[in-house]
Amino acid sequence: MDPSTGPANHDLPGNDPTSATDEDSSLCPTVLDLTSFQLHDLESNLFTDDGIQPLSKWHTISALEELVLRDNQLKKIPDVSIFKQLLVFDVSFNEISSLNELSNVSSTLKELYVSKNEVTKMEEIEHFPLLQILELGSNRLRVMENLQNLTSLQELWLGRNRIRAINLCGLKCIKKLSLQSNRLTSTTGLEECVALEELYLSHNGIAKMEGLSTVVNLRLLDVAANKLTEINDIAKLERLEDLWLNDNQITSLEGIEEAVACSREKLTTIYLERNPCAKSPNYISTLKQIFPNVEQIDSEVFA
């Protein structure tokens, strides 16, 4: 999810920035996009920590609301404390190993993107009570932690890490959660997440579906590419529309009708390909009979 691009003139200031007048402030840009910014430097075409440092003194854009520093060569969180109204901050695709200095980012922040870095610990995120989207995918995280104060959080993206257990630290407000390509062996830990609508858990080592019966607002469930042999604990879910179960070890279609009893008529998409049960006689027609309003089974779309 890339934030929108900013103004045409992105030149960084010199070492002697001037303070903005009230009149200047009203004309301040609110978006600055420095993605893969081209430096006039023979050795590097991307921003480094030193190269971005003058930004912290650029008073003429202190009313900035959106700052994008994607795809550069940053090794640490830059000093952006001057931006007291910041809503969106994106430092994805860099070389950042720690979230230290996040505590200096304005507490007004609503979206934080730090994907594809080298972060090992979820830290200094506690002071963002307004944060709605947190993207920390493709890092080196092992533990979900320090989420308890993010009471406005709606989307949490943690795919491609090394996380072994789900721990939302008591949060009940999240609507979208991605933990794809981690090291999960269980789906427990979601019991209180009653607002959850989309759950992505593919490419883990999950052998049994459990702790899902209370996630009553779930519309999309992705548990593809795990070690499942049967479907469990979703029979009471009434709003389920998409169920992705492909690339597991489910042997038979028998019992599927009961396993998804309350969402049979609601379900529009189901993936079961590359399971042993997908070789069953009359595979497609059986599923269409179970799910009367299905619009897609695997790659086959129905009019």
Secondary structure, DSSP 8 states (H G I E B T S, - for coil): -------S------SS-----HHHHHT--SEEE-TT---S-SS-SS--HHHHGGGGG-GGGTT--EEE--SS---S----TT-TT--EEE--SS-----TTGGGS-TT--EEE--SS------S-TT-TT--EEE--SS------S-TT-TT--EEE--SS---S---TT----SEEE--SS------S-TT-TT--EEE--SS------S-TT-TT--EEE--SS--SS--S-TT-SS--EEE--SS----STTHHHHTGGGTTT--EEE-TTSGGGGSTTHHHHHHHH-TT--EETTEE--
